[in-house]
Amino acid sequence: MPYVNVRITRDGVTREQKATVIAEITDTLQRVLGKKPELTHVVIDEINTDDWGFAGETTTVIRAREAAR
């Protein structure tokens, strides 16, 4: 039973886009590893940009700085 956890920032990803990600990950596991789609679980966690950071700053701060350029 494959379990895949995808974590992305919460910033406007649509229901349709998430469905596509789930379908394509499931397809890849079936095609490459022979895993059964009916046993494959894909979970998408959407994280607030205030709760995701890198290079010592939150994603919110980084994106605001980039938008100001």
LUMLUMDREN-2810 file (N, C-alpha, C; in Angstrom, 1 decimal):
<atoms>
<atom><aa>M</aa><ch>A</ch><at>N</at><xx>0.8</xx><yy>-1.2</yy><zz>0.0</zz></atom>
<atom><aa>M</aa><ch>A</ch><at>CA</at><xx>0.0</xx><yy>0.0</yy><zz>0.0</zz></atom>
<atom><aa>M</aa><ch>A</ch><at>C</at><xx>0.9</xx><yy>1.2</yy><zz>0.0</zz></atom>
<atom><aa>P</aa><ch>A</ch><at>N</at><xx>1.1</xx><yy>1.8</yy><zz>-1.2</zz></atom>
<atom><aa>P</aa><ch>A</ch><at>CA</at><xx>1.9</xx><yy>3.1</yy><zz>-1.2</zz></atom>
<atom><aa>P</aa><ch>A</ch><at>C</at><xx>1.1</xx><yy>4.2</yy><zz>-0.6</zz></atom>
<atom><aa>Y</aa><ch>A</ch><at>N</at><xx>1.8</xx><yy>5.0</yy><zz>0.1</zz></atom>
<atom><aa>Y</aa><ch>A</ch><at>CA</at><xx>1.3</xx><yy>6.3</yy><zz>0.8</zz></atom>
<atom><aa>Y</aa><ch>A</ch><at>C</at><xx>2.2</xx><yy>7.4</yy><zz>0.4</zz></atom>
<atom><aa>V</aa><ch>A</ch><at>N</at><xx>1.7</xx><yy>8.4</yy><zz>-0.3</zz></atom>
<atom><aa>V</aa><ch>A</ch><at>CA</at><xx>2.5</xx><yy>9.6</yy><zz>-0.7</zz></atom>
<atom><aa>V</aa><ch>A</ch><at>C</at><xx>1.9</xx><yy>10.8</yy><zz>-0.1</zz></atom>
<atom><aa>N</aa><ch>A</ch><at>N</at><xx>2.7</xx><yy>11.6</yy><zz>0.6</zz></atom>
<atom><aa>N</aa><ch>A</ch><at>CA</at><xx>2.3</xx><yy>12.8</yy><zz>1.2</zz></atom>
<atom><aa>N</aa><ch>A</ch><at>C</at><xx>2.9</xx><yy>14.0</yy><zz>0.5</zz></atom>
<atom><aa>V</aa><ch>A</ch><at>N</at><xx>2.1</xx><yy>14.8</yy><zz>-0.1</zz></atom>
<atom><aa>V</aa><ch>A</ch><at>CA</at><xx>2.6</xx><yy>16.0</yy><zz>-0.8</zz></atom>
<atom><aa>V</aa><ch>A</ch><at>C</at><xx>2.3</xx><yy>17.2</yy><zz>0.0</zz></atom>
<atom><aa>R</aa><ch>A</ch><at>N</at><xx>3.3</xx><yy>18.0</yy><zz>0.3</zz></atom>
<atom><aa>R</aa><ch>A</ch><at>CA</at><xx>3.0</xx><yy>19.3</yy><zz>1.0</zz></atom>
<atom><aa>R</aa><ch>A</ch><at>C</at><xx>3.3</xx><yy>20.5</yy><zz>0.1</zz></atom>
<atom><aa>I</aa><ch>A</ch><at>N</at><xx>2.3</xx><yy>21.3</yy><zz>0.1</zz></atom>
<atom><aa>I</aa><ch>A</ch><at>CA</at><xx>2.5</xx><yy>22.5</yy><zz>-0.8</zz></atom>
<atom><aa>I</aa><ch>A</ch><at>C</at><xx>2.0</xx><yy>23.7</yy><zz>0.1</zz></atom>
<atom><aa>T</aa><ch>A</ch><at>N</at><xx>2.4</xx><yy>24.9</yy><zz>-0.4</zz></atom>
<atom><aa>T</aa><ch>A</ch><at>CA</at><xx>1.9</xx><yy>26.1</yy><zz>0.3</zz></atom>
<atom><aa>T</aa><ch>A</ch><at>C</at><xx>0.5</xx><yy>26.4</yy><zz>-0.1</zz></atom>
<atom><aa>R</aa><ch>A</ch><at>N</at><xx>-0.3</xx><yy>26.9</yy><zz>0.8</zz></atom>
<atom><aa>R</aa><ch>A</ch><at>CA</at><xx>-1.7</xx><yy>27.2</yy><zz>0.5</zz></atom>
<atom><aa>R</aa><ch>A</ch><at>C</at><xx>-1.8</xx><yy>28.6</yy><zz>-0.2</zz></atom>
<atom><aa>D</aa><ch>A</ch><at>N</at><xx>-1.9</xx><yy>28.5</yy><zz>-1.5</zz></atom>
<atom><aa>D</aa><ch>A</ch><at>CA</at><xx>-1.9</xx><yy>29.8</yy><zz>-2.2</zz></atom>
<atom><aa>D</aa><ch>A</ch><at>C</at><xx>-2.6</xx><yy>29.7</yy><zz>-3.6</zz></atom>
<atom><aa>G</aa><ch>A</ch><at>N</at><xx>-3.8</xx><yy>29.2</yy><zz>-3.5</zz></atom>
<atom><aa>G</aa><ch>A</ch><at>CA</at><xx>-4.6</xx><yy>29.3</yy><zz>-4.7</zz></atom>
<atom><aa>G</aa><ch>A</ch><at>C</at><xx>-4.6</xx><yy>28.0</yy><zz>-5.6</zz></atom>
<atom><aa>V</aa><ch>A</ch><at>N</at><xx>-4.1</xx><yy>26.9</yy><zz>-5.1</zz></atom>
<atom><aa>V</aa><ch>A</ch><at>CA</at><xx>-4.2</xx><yy>25.7</yy><zz>-5.9</zz></atom>
<atom><aa>V</aa><ch>A</ch><at>C</at><xx>-5.6</xx><yy>25.2</yy><zz>-5.9</zz></atom>
<atom><aa>T</aa><ch>A</ch><at>N</at><xx>-6.1</xx><yy>24.9</yy><zz>-7.1</zz></atom>
<atom><aa>T</aa><ch>A</ch><at>CA</at><xx>-7.5</xx><yy>24.6</yy><zz>-7.3</zz></atom>
<atom><aa>T</aa><ch>A</ch><at>C</at><xx>-7.8</xx><yy>23.1</yy><zz>-7.0</zz></atom>
<atom><aa>R</aa><ch>A</ch><at>N</at><xx>-9.0</xx><yy>22.8</yy><zz>-6.8</zz></atom>
<atom><aa>R</aa><ch>A</ch><at>CA</at><xx>-9.5</xx><yy>21.4</yy><zz>-6.6</zz></atom>
<atom><aa>R</aa><ch>A</ch><at>C</at><xx>-9.1</xx><yy>20.5</yy><zz>-7.8</zz></atom>
<atom><aa>E</aa><ch>A</ch><at>N</at><xx>-9.2</xx><yy>21.1</yy><zz>-9.0</zz></atom>
<atom><aa>E</aa><ch>A</ch><at>CA</at><xx>-8.9</xx><yy>20.4</yy><zz>-10.2</zz></atom>
<atom><aa>E</aa><ch>A</ch><at>C</at><xx>-7.4</xx><yy>20.1</yy><zz>-10.3</zz></atom>
<atom><aa>Q</aa><ch>A</ch><at>N</at><xx>-6.6</xx><yy>21.1</yy><zz>-9.9</zz></atom>
<atom><aa>Q</aa><ch>A</ch><at>CA</at><xx>-5.1</xx><yy>20.9</yy><zz>-9.9</zz></atom>
<atom><aa>Q</aa><ch>A</ch><at>C</at><xx>-4.7</xx><yy>19.8</yy><zz>-9.0</zz></atom>
<atom><aa>K</aa><ch>A</ch><at>N</at><xx>-5.3</xx><yy>19.8</yy><zz>-7.8</zz></atom>
<atom><aa>K</aa><ch>A</ch><at>CA</at><xx>-5.0</xx><yy>18.7</yy><zz>-6.8</zz></atom>
<atom><aa>K</aa><ch>A</ch><at>C</at><xx>-5.4</xx><yy>17.4</yy><zz>-7.3</zz></atom>
<atom><aa>A</aa><ch>A</ch><at>N</at><xx>-6.6</xx><yy>17.3</yy><zz>-7.9</zz></atom>
<atom><aa>A</aa><ch>A</ch><at>CA</at><xx>-7.0</xx><yy>16.0</yy><zz>-8.5</zz></atom>
<atom><aa>A</aa><ch>A</ch><at>C</at><xx>-6.1</xx><yy>15.5</yy><zz>-9.6</zz></atom>
<atom><aa>T</aa><ch>A</ch><at>N</at><xx>-5.5</xx><yy>16.4</yy><zz>-10.4</zz></atom>
<atom><aa>T</aa><ch>A</ch><at>CA</at><xx>-4.6</xx><yy>16.0</yy><zz>-11.4</zz></atom>
<atom><aa>T</aa><ch>A</ch><at>C</at><xx>-3.3</xx><yy>15.5</yy><zz>-10.8</zz></atom>
<atom><aa>V</aa><ch>A</ch><at>N</at><xx>-2.8</xx><yy>16.2</yy><zz>-9.7</zz></atom>
<atom><aa>V</aa><ch>A</ch><at>CA</at><xx>-1.6</xx><yy>15.7</yy><zz>-9.0</zz></atom>
<atom><aa>V</aa><ch>A</ch><at>C</at><xx>-1.8</xx><yy>14.3</yy><zz>-8.5</zz></atom>
<atom><aa>I</aa><ch>A</ch><at>N</at><xx>-3.0</xx><yy>14.1</yy><zz>-7.8</zz></atom>
<atom><aa>I</aa><ch>A</ch><at>CA</at><xx>-3.3</xx><yy>12.8</yy><zz>-7.2</zz></atom>
<atom><aa>I</aa><ch>A</ch><at>C</at><xx>-3.3</xx><yy>11.7</yy><zz>-8.3</zz></atom>
<atom><aa>A</aa><ch>A</ch><at>N</at><xx>-4.0</xx><yy>12.0</yy><zz>-9.5</zz></atom>
<atom><aa>A</aa><ch>A</ch><at>CA</at><xx>-4.1</xx><yy>11.0</yy><zz>-10.6</zz></atom>
<atom><aa>A</aa><ch>A</ch><at>C</at><xx>-2.7</xx><yy>10.7</yy><zz>-11.2</zz></atom>
<atom><aa>E</aa><ch>A</ch><at>N</at><xx>-1.9</xx><yy>11.8</yy><zz>-11.3</zz></atom>
<atom><aa>E</aa><ch>A</ch><at>CA</at><xx>-0.6</xx><yy>11.5</yy><zz>-12.0</zz></atom>
<atom><aa>E</aa><ch>A</ch><at>C</at><xx>0.4</xx><yy>10.8</yy><zz>-11.1</zz></atom>
<atom><aa>I</aa><ch>A</ch><at>N</at><xx>0.4</xx><yy>11.1</yy><zz>-9.8</zz></atom>
<atom><aa>I</aa><ch>A</ch><at>CA</at><xx>1.2</xx><yy>10.3</yy><zz>-8.9</zz></atom>
<atom><aa>I</aa><ch>A</ch><at>C</at><xx>0.8</xx><yy>8.9</yy><zz>-8.8</zz></atom>
<atom><aa>T</aa><ch>A</ch><at>N</at><xx>-0.5</xx><yy>8.7</yy><zz>-8.8</zz></atom>
<atom><aa>T</aa><ch>A</ch><at>CA</at><xx>-1.0</xx><yy>7.3</yy><zz>-8.8</zz></atom>
<atom><aa>T</aa><ch>A</ch><at>C</at><xx>-0.6</xx><yy>6.6</yy><zz>-10.1</zz></atom>
<atom><aa>D</aa><ch>A</ch><at>N</at><xx>-0.8</xx><yy>7.2</yy><zz>-11.2</zz></atom>
<atom><aa>D</aa><ch>A</ch><at>CA</at><xx>-0.4</xx><yy>6.6</yy><zz>-12.5</zz></atom>
<atom><aa>D</aa><ch>A</ch><at>C</at><xx>1.1</xx><yy>6.3</yy><zz>-12.5</zz></atom>
<atom><aa>T</aa><ch>A</ch><at>N</at><xx>1.9</xx><yy>7.2</yy><zz>-12.0</zz></atom>
<atom><aa>T</aa><ch>A</ch><at>CA</at><xx>3.4</xx><yy>7.0</yy><zz>-12.0</zz></atom>
<atom><aa>T</aa><ch>A</ch><at>C</at><xx>3.7</xx><yy>5.8</yy><zz>-11.1</zz></atom>
<atom><aa>L</aa><ch>A</ch><at>N</at><xx>3.1</xx><yy>5.6</yy><zz>-10.0</zz></atom>
<atom><aa>L</aa><ch>A</ch><at>CA</at><xx>3.4</xx><yy>4.5</yy><zz>-9.1</zz></atom>
<atom><aa>L</aa><ch>A</ch><at>C</at><xx>3.0</xx><yy>3.2</yy><zz>-9.8</zz></atom>
<atom><aa>Q</aa><ch>A</ch><at>N</at><xx>1.9</xx><yy>3.2</yy><zz>-10.5</zz></atom>
<atom><aa>Q</aa><ch>A</ch><at>CA</at><xx>1.4</xx><yy>2.0</yy><zz>-11.2</zz></atom>
<atom><aa>Q</aa><ch>A</ch><at>C</at><xx>2.4</xx><yy>1.7</yy><zz>-12.3</zz></atom>
<atom><aa>R</aa><ch>A</ch><at>N</at><xx>2.7</xx><yy>2.7</yy><zz>-13.2</zz></atom>
<atom><aa>R</aa><ch>A</ch><at>CA</at><xx>3.5</xx><yy>2.5</yy><zz>-14.4</zz></atom>
<atom><aa>R</aa><ch>A</ch><at>C</at><xx>4.9</xx><yy>2.1</yy><zz>-14.0</zz></atom>
<atom><aa>V</aa><ch>A</ch><at>N</at><xx>5.5</xx><yy>2.7</yy><zz>-13.1</zz></atom>
<atom><aa>V</aa><ch>A</ch><at>CA</at><xx>7.0</xx><yy>2.5</yy><zz>-12.8</zz></atom>
<atom><aa>V</aa><ch>A</ch><at>C</at><xx>7.2</xx><yy>1.4</yy><zz>-11.8</zz></atom>
<atom><aa>L</aa><ch>A</ch><at>N</at><xx>6.3</xx><yy>1.3</yy><zz>-10.8</zz></atom>
<atom><aa>L</aa><ch>A</ch><at>CA</at><xx>6.6</xx><yy>0.3</yy><zz>-9.7</zz></atom>
<atom><aa>L</aa><ch>A</ch><at>C</at><xx>5.5</xx><yy>-0.9</yy><zz>-9.7</zz></atom>
<atom><aa>G</aa><ch>A</ch><at>N</at><xx>4.5</xx><yy>-0.8</yy><zz>-10.6</zz></atom>
<atom><aa>G</aa><ch>A</ch><at>CA</at><xx>3.5</xx><yy>-1.8</yy><zz>-10.6</zz></atom>
<atom><aa>G</aa><ch>A</ch><at>C</at><xx>2.6</xx><yy>-1.8</yy><zz>-9.5</zz></atom>
<atom><aa>K</aa><ch>A</ch><at>N</at><xx>2.4</xx><yy>-0.7</yy><zz>-8.8</zz></atom>
<atom><aa>K</aa><ch>A</ch><at>CA</at><xx>1.5</xx><yy>-0.6</yy><zz>-7.6</zz></atom>
<atom><aa>K</aa><ch>A</ch><at>C</at><xx>0.1</xx><yy>-0.5</yy><zz>-8.1</zz></atom>
<atom><aa>K</aa><ch>A</ch><at>N</at><xx>-0.8</xx><yy>-1.1</yy><zz>-7.4</zz></atom>
<atom><aa>K</aa><ch>A</ch><at>CA</at><xx>-2.2</xx><yy>-1.1</yy><zz>-7.7</zz></atom>
<atom><aa>K</aa><ch>A</ch><at>C</at><xx>-2.8</xx><yy>0.3</yy><zz>-7.3</zz></atom>
<atom><aa>P</aa><ch>A</ch><at>N</at><xx>-3.5</xx><yy>0.9</yy><zz>-8.2</zz></atom>
<atom><aa>P</aa><ch>A</ch><at>CA</at><xx>-4.1</xx><yy>2.2</yy><zz>-7.9</zz></atom>
<atom><aa>P</aa><ch>A</ch><at>C</at><xx>-5.1</xx><yy>2.2</yy><zz>-6.8</zz></atom>
<atom><aa>E</aa><ch>A</ch><at>N</at><xx>-5.9</xx><yy>1.1</yy><zz>-6.7</zz></atom>
<atom><aa>E</aa><ch>A</ch><at>CA</at><xx>-6.9</xx><yy>1.0</yy><zz>-5.6</zz></atom>
<atom><aa>E</aa><ch>A</ch><at>C</at><xx>-6.3</xx><yy>0.8</yy><zz>-4.2</zz></atom>
<atom><aa>L</aa><ch>A</ch><at>N</at><xx>-4.9</xx><yy>0.6</yy><zz>-4.2</zz></atom>
<atom><aa>L</aa><ch>A</ch><at>CA</at><xx>-4.3</xx><yy>0.5</yy><zz>-2.9</zz></atom>
<atom><aa>L</aa><ch>A</ch><at>C</at><xx>-3.3</xx><yy>1.7</yy><zz>-2.6</zz></atom>
<atom><aa>T</aa><ch>A</ch><at>N</at><xx>-3.3</xx><yy>2.7</yy><zz>-3.6</zz></atom>
<atom><aa>T</aa><ch>A</ch><at>CA</at><xx>-2.4</xx><yy>3.8</yy><zz>-3.5</zz></atom>
<atom><aa>T</aa><ch>A</ch><at>C</at><xx>-3.1</xx><yy>5.0</yy><zz>-2.9</zz></atom>
<atom><aa>H</aa><ch>A</ch><at>N</at><xx>-2.5</xx><yy>5.6</yy><zz>-1.8</zz></atom>
<atom><aa>H</aa><ch>A</ch><at>CA</at><xx>-3.1</xx><yy>6.7</yy><zz>-1.1</zz></atom>
<atom><aa>H</aa><ch>A</ch><at>C</at><xx>-2.2</xx><yy>7.9</yy><zz>-1.3</zz></atom>
<atom><aa>V</aa><ch>A</ch><at>N</at><xx>-2.8</xx><yy>9.0</yy><zz>-1.7</zz></atom>
<atom><aa>V</aa><ch>A</ch><at>CA</at><xx>-2.1</xx><yy>10.3</yy><zz>-1.9</zz></atom>
<atom><aa>V</aa><ch>A</ch><at>C</at><xx>-2.8</xx><yy>11.3</yy><zz>-1.1</zz></atom>
<atom><aa>V</aa><ch>A</ch><at>N</at><xx>-2.0</xx><yy>12.0</yy><zz>-0.2</zz></atom>
<atom><aa>V</aa><ch>A</ch><at>CA</at><xx>-2.5</xx><yy>13.0</yy><zz>0.7</zz></atom>
<atom><aa>V</aa><ch>A</ch><at>C</at><xx>-1.8</xx><yy>14.3</yy><zz>0.4</zz></atom>
<atom><aa>I</aa><ch>A</ch><at>N</at><xx>-2.6</xx><yy>15.4</yy><zz>0.2</zz></atom>
<atom><aa>I</aa><ch>A</ch><at>CA</at><xx>-2.0</xx><yy>16.7</yy><zz>-0.1</zz></atom>
<atom><aa>I</aa><ch>A</ch><at>C</at><xx>-2.3</xx><yy>17.6</yy><zz>1.2</zz></atom>
<atom><aa>D</aa><ch>A</ch><at>N</at><xx>-1.2</xx><yy>18.0</yy><zz>1.8</zz></atom>
<atom><aa>D</aa><ch>A</ch><at>CA</at><xx>-1.3</xx><yy>19.0</yy><zz>2.9</zz></atom>
<atom><aa>D</aa><ch>A</ch><at>C</at><xx>-1.0</xx><yy>20.4</yy><zz>2.4</zz></atom>
<atom><aa>E</aa><ch>A</ch><at>N</at><xx>-1.9</xx><yy>21.3</yy><zz>2.6</zz></atom>
<atom><aa>E</aa><ch>A</ch><at>CA</at><xx>-1.7</xx><yy>22.7</yy><zz>2.3</zz></atom>
<atom><aa>E</aa><ch>A</ch><at>C</at><xx>-1.2</xx><yy>23.4</yy><zz>3.5</zz></atom>
<atom><aa>I</aa><ch>A</ch><at>N</at><xx>-0.1</xx><yy>24.0</yy><zz>3.4</zz></atom>
<atom><aa>I</aa><ch>A</ch><at>CA</at><xx>0.5</xx><yy>24.7</yy><zz>4.6</zz></atom>
<atom><aa>I</aa><ch>A</ch><at>C</at><xx>0.5</xx><yy>26.2</yy><zz>4.3</zz></atom>
<atom><aa>N</aa><ch>A</ch><at>N</at><xx>0.0</xx><yy>27.0</yy><zz>5.4</zz></atom>
<atom><aa>N</aa><ch>A</ch><at>CA</at><xx>0.0</xx><yy>28.4</yy><zz>5.3</zz></atom>
<atom><aa>N</aa><ch>A</ch><at>C</at><xx>1.4</xx><yy>28.9</yy><zz>5.1</zz></atom>
<atom><aa>T</aa><ch>A</ch><at>N</at><xx>1.6</xx><yy>29.9</yy><zz>4.2</zz></atom>
<atom><aa>T</aa><ch>A</ch><at>CA</at><xx>2.9</xx><yy>30.5</yy><zz>3.9</zz></atom>
<atom><aa>T</aa><ch>A</ch><at>C</at><xx>3.6</xx><yy>31.0</yy><zz>5.1</zz></atom>
<atom><aa>D</aa><ch>A</ch><at>N</at><xx>2.9</xx><yy>31.4</yy><zz>6.2</zz></atom>
<atom><aa>D</aa><ch>A</ch><at>CA</at><xx>3.5</xx><yy>31.8</yy><zz>7.5</zz></atom>
<atom><aa>D</aa><ch>A</ch><at>C</at><xx>4.1</xx><yy>30.7</yy><zz>8.2</zz></atom>
<atom><aa>D</aa><ch>A</ch><at>N</at><xx>3.7</xx><yy>29.4</yy><zz>7.9</zz></atom>
<atom><aa>D</aa><ch>A</ch><at>CA</at><xx>4.2</xx><yy>28.2</yy><zz>8.5</zz></atom>
<atom><aa>D</aa><ch>A</ch><at>C</at><xx>5.2</xx><yy>27.5</yy><zz>7.7</zz></atom>
<atom><aa>W</aa><ch>A</ch><at>N</at><xx>5.7</xx><yy>28.0</yy><zz>6.6</zz></atom>
<atom><aa>W</aa><ch>A</ch><at>CA</at><xx>6.6</xx><yy>27.4</yy><zz>5.7</zz></atom>
<atom><aa>W</aa><ch>A</ch><at>C</at><xx>7.8</xx><yy>28.4</yy><zz>5.5</zz></atom>
<atom><aa>G</aa><ch>A</ch><at>N</at><xx>9.0</xx><yy>28.0</yy><zz>5.8</zz></atom>
<atom><aa>G</aa><ch>A</ch><at>CA</at><xx>10.1</xx><yy>28.9</yy><zz>5.6</zz></atom>
<atom><aa>G</aa><ch>A</ch><at>C</at><xx>11.3</xx><yy>28.2</yy><zz>5.1</zz></atom>
<atom><aa>F</aa><ch>A</ch><at>N</at><xx>12.2</xx><yy>29.0</yy><zz>4.5</zz></atom>
<atom><aa>F</aa><ch>A</ch><at>CA</at><xx>13.5</xx><yy>28.6</yy><zz>4.1</zz></atom>
<atom><aa>F</aa><ch>A</ch><at>C</at><xx>14.5</xx><yy>29.7</yy><zz>4.1</zz></atom>
<atom><aa>A</aa><ch>A</ch><at>N</at><xx>15.7</xx><yy>29.5</yy><zz>4.2</zz></atom>
<atom><aa>A</aa><ch>A</ch><at>CA</at><xx>16.7</xx><yy>30.5</yy><zz>4.2</zz></atom>
<atom><aa>A</aa><ch>A</ch><at>C</at><xx>16.5</xx><yy>31.5</yy><zz>5.3</zz></atom>
<atom><aa>G</aa><ch>A</ch><at>N</at><xx>15.9</xx><yy>31.0</yy><zz>6.4</zz></atom>
<atom><aa>G</aa><ch>A</ch><at>CA</at><xx>15.7</xx><yy>31.8</yy><zz>7.6</zz></atom>
<atom><aa>G</aa><ch>A</ch><at>C</at><xx>14.5</xx><yy>32.8</yy><zz>7.6</zz></atom>
<atom><aa>E</aa><ch>A</ch><at>N</at><xx>13.7</xx><yy>32.6</yy><zz>6.6</zz></atom>
<atom><aa>E</aa><ch>A</ch><at>CA</at><xx>12.5</xx><yy>33.5</yy><zz>6.5</zz></atom>
<atom><aa>E</aa><ch>A</ch><at>C</at><xx>11.2</xx><yy>32.7</yy><zz>6.2</zz></atom>
<atom><aa>T</aa><ch>A</ch><at>N</at><xx>10.1</xx><yy>33.3</yy><zz>6.5</zz></atom>
<atom><aa>T</aa><ch>A</ch><at>CA</at><xx>8.8</xx><yy>32.6</yy><zz>6.1</zz></atom>
<atom><aa>T</aa><ch>A</ch><at>C</at><xx>8.6</xx><yy>32.8</yy><zz>4.6</zz></atom>
<atom><aa>T</aa><ch>A</ch><at>N</at><xx>7.9</xx><yy>31.9</yy><zz>4.0</zz></atom>
<atom><aa>T</aa><ch>A</ch><at>CA</at><xx>7.5</xx><yy>32.1</yy><zz>2.6</zz></atom>
<atom><aa>T</aa><ch>A</ch><at>C</at><xx>6.8</xx><yy>33.4</yy><zz>2.3</zz></atom>
<atom><aa>T</aa><ch>A</ch><at>N</at><xx>5.9</xx><yy>33.8</yy><zz>3.3</zz></atom>
<atom><aa>T</aa><ch>A</ch><at>CA</at><xx>5.2</xx><yy>35.0</yy><zz>3.2</zz></atom>
<atom><aa>T</aa><ch>A</ch><at>C</at><xx>6.1</xx><yy>36.2</yy><zz>3.0</zz></atom>
<atom><aa>V</aa><ch>A</ch><at>N</at><xx>7.1</xx><yy>36.3</yy><zz>3.8</zz></atom>
<atom><aa>V</aa><ch>A</ch><at>CA</at><xx>8.1</xx><yy>37.4</yy><zz>3.7</zz></atom>
<atom><aa>V</aa><ch>A</ch><at>C</at><xx>8.9</xx><yy>37.3</yy><zz>2.4</zz></atom>
<atom><aa>I</aa><ch>A</ch><at>N</at><xx>9.3</xx><yy>36.2</yy><zz>2.0</zz></atom>
<atom><aa>I</aa><ch>A</ch><at>CA</at><xx>10.1</xx><yy>36.0</yy><zz>0.8</zz></atom>
<atom><aa>I</aa><ch>A</ch><at>C</at><xx>9.2</xx><yy>36.4</yy><zz>-0.4</zz></atom>
<atom><aa>R</aa><ch>A</ch><at>N</at><xx>8.0</xx><yy>36.0</yy><zz>-0.5</zz></atom>
<atom><aa>R</aa><ch>A</ch><at>CA</at><xx>7.1</xx><yy>36.3</yy><zz>-1.6</zz></atom>
<atom><aa>R</aa><ch>A</ch><at>C</at><xx>6.8</xx><yy>37.8</yy><zz>-1.7</zz></atom>
<atom><aa>A</aa><ch>A</ch><at>N</at><xx>6.6</xx><yy>38.4</yy><zz>-0.5</zz></atom>
<atom><aa>A</aa><ch>A</ch><at>CA</at><xx>6.3</xx><yy>39.8</yy><zz>-0.4</zz></atom>
<atom><aa>A</aa><ch>A</ch><at>C</at><xx>7.5</xx><yy>40.6</yy><zz>-1.0</zz></atom>
<atom><aa>R</aa><ch>A</ch><at>N</at><xx>8.7</xx><yy>40.2</yy><zz>-0.6</zz></atom>
<atom><aa>R</aa><ch>A</ch><at>CA</at><xx>9.8</xx><yy>40.9</yy><zz>-1.1</zz></atom>
<atom><aa>R</aa><ch>A</ch><at>C</at><xx>10.0</xx><yy>40.8</yy><zz>-2.6</zz></atom>
<atom><aa>E</aa><ch>A</ch><at>N</at><xx>9.7</xx><yy>39.6</yy><zz>-3.1</zz></atom>
<atom><aa>E</aa><ch>A</ch><at>CA</at><xx>9.8</xx><yy>39.3</yy><zz>-4.5</zz></atom>
<atom><aa>E</aa><ch>A</ch><at>C</at><xx>8.8</xx><yy>40.1</yy><zz>-5.3</zz></atom>
<atom><aa>A</aa><ch>A</ch><at>N</at><xx>7.6</xx><yy>40.2</yy><zz>-4.7</zz></atom>
<atom><aa>A</aa><ch>A</ch><at>CA</at><xx>6.5</xx><yy>41.0</yy><zz>-5.4</zz></atom>
<atom><aa>A</aa><ch>A</ch><at>C</at><xx>6.8</xx><yy>42.5</yy><zz>-5.5</zz></atom>
<atom><aa>A</aa><ch>A</ch><at>N</at><xx>7.6</xx><yy>43.0</yy><zz>-4.5</zz></atom>
<atom><aa>A</aa><ch>A</ch><at>CA</at><xx>7.9</xx><yy>44.4</yy><zz>-4.4</zz></atom>
<atom><aa>A</aa><ch>A</ch><at>C</at><xx>8.9</xx><yy>44.8</yy><zz>-5.5</zz></atom>
<atom><aa>R</aa><ch>A</ch><at>N</at><xx>9.6</xx><yy>43.8</yy><zz>-6.0</zz></atom>
<atom><aa>R</aa><ch>A</ch><at>CA</at><xx>10.7</xx><yy>44.1</yy><zz>-7.0</zz></atom>
<atom><aa>R</aa><ch>A</ch><at>C</at><xx>10.1</xx><yy>44.6</yy><zz>-8.3</zz></atom>
</atoms>
